[in-house]
Structure formats: structure tokens, C-alpha cells
Amino acid sequence: MPRIRWDVLLGVVVLADVLHVFLPSLITLVGSAGETPAEVMGAYALSWFAAAFLTVPLARFVPARRLAAGGAALLVAARLALQVTDGGDAQLYAASAGLLGGLVWLTATAMTVRDAAPAMTGFAGGLAAATALHAAVEGIDLVWRTGFVPWLPLAAYLGLFAFTLTRRPPGGAEADGPATNGAPRIWLAAGPAFLLWGLYTGNAAHAQASAGWSGGVAAAVVAAAAVLSVEVAARPRMWTRHPLVPAAGLVLSAAGFAAGRATVDGVHGVSPAWTVGAQVLGQFALAGCLGWSASVPGPDRPGRRGTAMAGGWLLFVVLMFAYYSAYDLGTPNRWVPVAAALGAAALAVRAPAVRRERGPGVWAVGAAAVAVLAVAAVPLWRDTGPRWRPDGDGGLRVAAYNVRMGYGLDGTMTVTRQADALRALRPHVVVLGEVDRGWLLNGGRDSLRLISERLGMRAVWAPAGDEVWGDALLTDLPVTSVRNTPLVKGGPTGAQALAVGLRWRGRDLTVIATHTQPPADWSDLGQAEQLAALARREGRDGRQVVLAGDLNLEPGSRPWDVLLGAGLTDAFAPSRPFATFPAAPEPVKQIDHILVTPGLVGRDAANEAVPHSDHRPIAVTLDAK
């Protein structure tokens, strides 16, 4: 088995845990779902990453190995604290402290390393282990799970991390012989590597969202590839022969990820099946680049190594904000993974092409098999909730819910509770808005798959912001047609209209699922006019039409009049006022709607007072006149 820093491997797993809480907390708690200015949110995030640079001057007064131990202790303590927090400020500050502890630990560790190869292998191993663990729990990390059971695996890997910190690591500060730590700049690779891993190479949720793949198979493929890639990081010359090979592969895979959109079965902007191959290629290439970079020669300068490690993580947060804030700014963001890949590749290509290595071991194959079995075993223990059936009184029960990327008002992950709230409404059709299927910023989980499987309903997906962020329709009815229409640019994440033909009680009807993103004052009625035209087109020949979702407009407004002018009526008219936003403590805006053609009439309206999103779920039963 290759030499590996087990403390680095386990520490990266813990740090990934913390980041899966810190990043969504930025949006839901610091950002308050867009109410806080972006510069304030960015300054908060940057302050924690910038603080890691203080590790280098502190090492003049406190030995770096003690700083590493202190950072690791803070990381472990914060992770334990996160397990008992229940959202709010406690969650935000515990995650922030854990992030700082993890960055101090990594920065100080880089300063004490004498041989970079075991540390880089450990870093790649940490990414692989985090991939397998995240896929095995379907993206519902242990921190979001309650009860006694989650404490068992948590105690196991936190205990192992603490134990490895007490051991003498291969190539550590206490190692005998001359330093072979490599050039200080190679430690810059850590942050961009984590970004590429989180965006796509190790993102099982993104693979699950790709067309043509079974969700479980896609997750297993990504997990297995991540584990096998550790062998490439440990013995890069044996598997890639020359540093240019993984460098070119990484840039090629990032370009594939950037271009990975297609029209599939009438829906625009879907991630095509081949992007899973780009993920696998990217993971192997990323591991190869990390392995090769460890052999780049350079002087033994601990301070520069620490500065480079902290600088790499600063690059991580800057590039992450550049990628996700592009949706708010309306600027291109597909250059970000390509730029990160070019940076990681550039750090590897300076490596010498000769490096003695032992033959390949079987450990990687065995570990990959364990990862695949762990992911494949998910259906055996998954709790999808009680059995249920949609309302059977003869009407068509339609629900709509803006799920806010799966997070509640207190910043906790609420996907399963959102599914439970929808189940209580007993719908035949569910329209979902703000559905996230793989954003690193939101924890990297496929929320649509989690909700649809918990409800036992077929999901029809429609990208809006990008291939893994948009709207969806769930139903137990036969689907006769699917097509979507991109709407004109308005708000930050883009908008679309998904028209799904359904067969209900022997007749055909169309449900249009949308989440409008207009200018704040609806100064441009383009999206409303597009929806009105679509409703007219779908309603020709007497077909009934339902338009549902978070429309971001109030009854009586100009865009409302445009929609009613297309022949639509308000299914909630008898129940007005029908406020839905914000969900708590008391909604004041009527912006979530279900509009229907005159052949349908609504009854039994529901407006559930649950805090699992910033919107309330709504429902109405439709009867044919």
C-alpha cells in the first residue's frame, strides 16, 4: 500500500463535512435568501479564509506542529457542536469556527511536511472518502440527521482523525533524512482541487441529474472512480507516464463540464449522459495532478508552503463566489472550472518525468468495491416515510412549493420534511421551484431525487439557472408529452416554463410549471407575456391548462392582468387573501399561485404553515365543470 498521510485523509473528510454546512449557511443565514447585500456576505466568507494566513506569522512564536494540533482540535470540536445545533446563529458560528480550524490545521501541516507525496495522496484520499460517504448517505449528511445512529460513524471518523494526529506520519516533521517536500507553490493546488471536486469531479448528485442514468448507478460510478483515483495520486507515473497526461485530461474534462448542456426529450439545458464520463475523467486527472505536483523540486521553505496552502483556499472561495454569483450578476461562469483546472494542471507539469514507484496494489480495487456496495445498499435502509395515496375524491389535487434549495428558515436542510409536508396535501401533481440537484454552494445533493422517491412520484426535470438548478413536476398520472420554454432574462437565476401533458380521468390536460424571475418591479412584462402565449397555445382545441408555481407577482398587478387576459382564472379566488411568503411568522405576500382555464374550478385550498422553506406549500383540488 502506498505511503499516505491518514491524518490528512481523515481531516479532509471532516473539513468537507463542515463546508457542506458553512456554504449553505452563507446563503440562508448570512445572505437571508438575497436580502443581505452580496458584498456583506462575501466579506463574511472571505474573513474566515483570510484569517488562515495568520498561521504563518504565528509559527514564529508557536511551533507549527502545535498550531496544527490546535487547528485540528477546533475542527473536531466544531464538528461535534454542529451535530447538536439546530440551525440559526449557533449553526453558522460553529461551521465558521470549524472552517477556520480546518484551514489553520492544513496550513500548519503544510509547514511541517518534509515529503509532500504522502500528504498529497492523503488529500486525494480525503476527497475520495468524502465522495463515497456523501453518496452513501444520499447527500443528507450526518449533520442533518437526528437521533443516536449518526453519532456512531461520526465518532468513528473523528476518533480515527484524533488518533492519527498522535502518530508519527510518513514524511512528517519528525521524519529522518533530507527534506523532499517539493516546491512551496504546489500547496496552492489544494483549494482549486477541492473546488473542482465539489463542482463536478466528485459530485455524485450532478451525475444523478444527468440524463439517461439511474441515480444509484451514477452515484456508484462517481464514488468508485473517486476511490480508485487515490491509486493514481499515489503512483502517478505508473498510471499516467507523464505529468502532461493528467494535466491535459483535467482541462479537457473541465471544458466538457462547462459545455455539458443539451436538449433531451424536449427539455432544454439538461446535463447529457456523457458528462458523467467527464466527471470520472476529471477525478482521475485531478488525482494525477496532485500526485505529480508532489514531486516538483523546490527549496525547503515552511513559511512559503503555509502561505501557498492558505492562498490556495483563498482561491477556492474567490472562484466559488465567481461561479455562483455570476447568476446574480448575469455574467458567464463556465470559465471558472476551466481556470481552476488550468491552475492545478500548471502546478503539475513542472514535475520531473522520472519517479521510482512500486507496482500497483489491490487495496484501491477493494476500497472501490466497498464504496460501490455502500452506495448500492442505500435502498435497503432508506426511510421513505409512510405509504400514502393521493386524494381519491375524484378531483385533481395540485400542489406547488418553492423549496428554497432544500433549506428552511433556520438554515437547516429540510428536504425530507418538505416531502412530508407535500405528502400531507395528498396531491396528484406537484410543481416545485428553486430545486437544486447538485450545487456545491447548497451541499451538493439531488433534492429532486430525494423528494420524488420519498413521494413515490415520477419526476420531470426542467433546468433554469443551469443544468442542476431549476423547476420540476411530480405526478402519479400518465405523462403524454414534455417540453419546456426558456423565458426571457429577468432575475438572477433565469426562468423557464415546463409544459407537461397529463392524462386525467380520460381527458388530456397540460400543467405548466414555472418560477418566474422578472425584474423587481416587473418593468418588463416579457415573462408574463410568454406564459400567456404558452397558456393560449396549450389551451387550443379545448384542452384544460393549469399554470402553477412561484410567479413572484400579486393579484391585481400588471403581469397578473396579462395572465388573466390569456383566459386563465384564479383557482384560489374564493380563498383570498391567500398569502404565502414569507412562510413565517406570518406571510404577507400572495406570490405563489395556481391558475386554470375556465373549464376547471378550485376547492379545498390549502396553505400549510410550515417553516421548511421561505415559502409555504399550497394546494387546491380542481374539478371539471
ABEGO torsion letter per residue (X at the ends): XBBBBAAAAAAAAAAAAAAAAAAAAAAAAAAGGGABBAAAAAAAAAAAAAAAAAAAAAAAABBAAAAAAAAAAAAAAAAAAAAABBEEAAAAAAAAAAAAAAAAAAAAAAAABABAAAAAAAAAAAAAAAAAAAAAAGGBBAAABBEAAAAAAAAAAAAAAAAAAABBBBGBAABBEBBAAEBAAAAAAAAAAAAAAAAAAABAAAAAABBGBBAAAAAAAAAAAAAAAAAAAABAAAAAGBAAAAAAAAAAAAAAAAABBBBBGGBBGBBBAAAAAAAAAAAAAAAAAAAAAAABBBBBBAAAAAAAAAAAAAAAAAAAAAAAAAAAAGBBAAAAAAAAAAAAAAAAAABBABBBBBBBBAAAAAAAAAAAAAAAAAAAABBAEBBBBBBAAGBBBBBBBBAGGGBBAAGBBAAAAAAAAAAAAGBABBBBBGBBAGBAAAGGBBAAAAAAAAAGBBBBBBBAABAABEBBBBBABBBABBBBBBBBBBBAAEBBBBBBBBBBGGBBBBBBBBBBBBBAAGABAAAAAAAAAAAAAAABGGBBBBBBEBAGBBBGBAAAAAAAAAGBBBAAAAAOBBBAOBAOABBABBABBBBBBAABBBBGBBBBBBAABABBBBBBBBBBX
